Amino acid sequence: MRLAILTSHPIQYQAPIFRELARRMDLEVFFAHRPTPRQQADAGFGVAFDWDIDLLAGYPNRFLANKARNPGVDNFFGCDTPAIAQALREGGFDALLVCGWALKSYLQAIAAARRLAMPVLVRGDSHLLTPRRRLKAWTKRAVYPRLLRFFDAALYVGQNSRAYYRHYGYPPERLHFSPHCVDTDWFAARATTQARQALRASLSIGEASLAIAFAGKLVERKHPLDLIEAAALCGAGGREIEVVIAGDGPLREAVQARAAQLGVRLHFLGFRNQSEMPAVYAACDGLALPSSGQETWGLVANEAQACGRPVIVSDQCGCAPDLAADRDTGRIFETGNVGALAAALADLPTGTATRSALAALACRYGVGAAADGIEAGLASCSKRTADHRRTSEVLT
């Protein structure tokens, strides 16, 4: 089996999956765009940067020529790669995996694969909780049941992802679980007691203090101000919480000002690159992810849990039913309900049962499980193709 994979750009969460697949099969990964450090800042990180871990090693890959007038990954026309057709035609591939369909490049690849009678699989994290205007929702209900049938297999990343495909009538026998994941071993190995003690000491956080992490862009859809408000409520109720923010963005000044106004002890770390994040999680006692439904998953929750930390997530986050429904691994609260968030913070799970449950969850939502799902999808496509050929031979 030789697999072609098309994705938008190098992503820190996808690279471990590609490496694992490269150990199992012959593949090549195509990137539609190479972001600049400035584009990373414009995407909401607040600072220009390059990732400090190698996202390209361990698997064959190449960047396609992006012909878009305004190249980027934040709009449909930002990735225009007509060369994918020739790459698929000449590459000797047996199947194509696309990581979504919201870019022109993906549709170019799907069309090219169809012309070559090549099975197409899709892996994405769309869910039904993302706010949509009525016209857009109506259009999707009319179009998506037919559109999604272009995919020979769909790889769902979690429960909300599966519900999305089923909502649009996608056949259940063509759905395969390939969970959203991080390299759990990598995070766990770096989230040490020494890392915890060192960062807490540098921030003057006492060992008896409860520290909650917020990791991500400081933008409206992630509701960082809700965490500050909830921490203040906890303090008023006699449970002091210190907030550690690893991130940057347009709401930075507002968050700092509100924390000062409410007397919440805030440790603002600014943007932290990938290699620095395990120490952040280790130093904290849990992670809060109060995002709106635009948070199609929330992979920082996987990161925190890989480091042995429970998570508190809003009910509109895509990962909520998978990573936080078990009360030993996390808490779920109503999006935008600051009182409910405060109650969840005060009820953070701890102890031996939590550590054991988090370890088990990290295995179920690990790189190996994601690769297993992709292999299962490929196997089902091969079987369908073989069955179709046998049927055609009988009829002729």
Rosetta blueprint (number, residue, H / E / L):
1 M L
2 R E
3 L E
4 A E
5 I E
6 L E
7 T E
8 S L
9 H L
10 P L
11 I L
12 Q L
13 Y L
14 Q L
15 A H
16 P H
17 I H
18 F H
19 R H
20 E H
21 L H
22 A H
23 R H
24 R H
25 M L
26 D E
27 L E
28 E E
29 V E
30 F E
31 F E
32 A L
33 H L
34 R L
35 P L
36 T L
37 P H
38 R H
39 Q H
40 Q H
41 A H
42 D H
43 A H
44 G H
45 F H
46 G L
47 V L
48 A L
49 F L
50 D L
51 W L
52 D L
53 I L
54 D L
55 L L
56 L L
57 A L
58 G L
59 Y L
60 P L
61 N E
62 R E
63 F E
64 L L
65 A L
66 N L
67 K L
68 A L
69 R L
70 N L
71 P L
72 G L
73 V L
74 D L
75 N L
76 F H
77 F H
78 G H
79 C L
80 D L
81 T L
82 P L
83 A L
84 I H
85 A H
86 Q H
87 A H
88 L H
89 R H
90 E H
91 G L
92 G L
93 F L
94 D L
95 A E
96 L E
97 L E
98 V E
99 C L
100 G L
101 W L
102 A L
103 L L
104 K H
105 S H
106 Y H
107 L H
108 Q H
109 A H
110 I H
111 A H
112 A H
113 A H
114 R H
115 R H
116 L L
117 A L
118 M L
119 P L
120 V E
121 L E
122 V E
123 R E
124 G E
125 D L
126 S L
127 H L
128 L L
129 L L
130 T L
131 P L
132 R L
133 R L
134 R H
135 L H
136 K H
137 A H
138 W H
139 T H
140 K H
141 R H
142 A H
143 V H
144 Y H
145 P H
146 R H
147 L H
148 L H
149 R H
150 F H
151 F L
152 D L
153 A E
154 A E
155 L E
156 Y E
157 V L
158 G L
159 Q H
160 N H
161 S H
162 R H
163 A H
164 Y H
165 Y H
166 R H
167 H H
168 Y L
169 G L
170 Y L
171 P L
172 P H
173 E H
174 R H
175 L E
176 H E
177 F E
178 S L
179 P L
180 H L
181 C L
182 V L
183 D L
184 T H
185 D H
186 W H
187 F H
188 A H
189 A H
190 R H
191 A L
192 T L
193 T H
194 Q H
195 A H
196 R H
197 Q H
198 A H
199 L H
200 R H
201 A H
202 S H
203 L H
204 S L
205 I L
206 G L
207 E L
208 A L
209 S L
210 L E
211 A E
212 I E
213 A E
214 F E
215 A E
216 G L
217 K L
218 L L
219 V L
220 E H
221 R H
222 K H
223 H L
224 P H
225 L H
226 D H
227 L H
228 I H
229 E H
230 A H
231 A H
232 A H
233 L H
234 C H
235 G H
236 A H
237 G L
238 G L
239 R L
240 E L
241 I E
242 E E
243 V E
244 V E
245 I E
246 A E
247 G L
248 D L
249 G L
250 P L
251 L L
252 R H
253 E H
254 A H
255 V H
256 Q H
257 A H
258 R H
259 A H
260 A H
261 Q H
262 L H
263 G L
264 V L
265 R L
266 L E
267 H E
268 F E
269 L E
270 G E
271 F L
272 R L
273 N L
274 Q H
275 S H
276 E H
277 M H
278 P H
279 A H
280 V H
281 Y H
282 A H
283 A H
284 C L
285 D L
286 G E
287 L E
288 A E
289 L E
290 P L
291 S L
292 S L
293 G L
294 Q L
295 E L
296 T L
297 W L
298 G L
299 L H
300 V H
301 A H
302 N H
303 E H
304 A H
305 Q H
306 A H
307 C L
308 G L
309 R L
310 P L
311 V E
312 I E
313 V E
314 S E
315 D L
316 Q L
317 C L
318 G L
319 C L
320 A H
321 P H
322 D H
323 L H
324 A L
325 A L
326 D L
327 R L
328 D L
329 T L
330 G E
331 R E
332 I E
333 F E
334 E L
335 T L
336 G L
337 N L
338 V H
339 G H
340 A H
341 L H
342 A H
343 A H
344 A H
345 L H
346 A H
347 D L
348 L L
349 P L
350 T L
351 G L
352 T H
353 A H
354 T H
355 R H
356 S H
357 A H
358 L H
359 A H
360 A H
361 L H
362 A H
363 C H
364 R H
365 Y L
366 G L
367 V H
368 G H
369 A H
370 A H
371 A H
372 D H
373 G H
374 I H
375 E H
376 A H
377 G H
378 L H
379 A H
380 S H
381 C H
382 S H
383 K H
384 R H
385 T H
386 A H
387 D H
388 H H
389 R H
390 R H
391 T H
392 S H
393 E H
394 V H
395 L H
396 T L
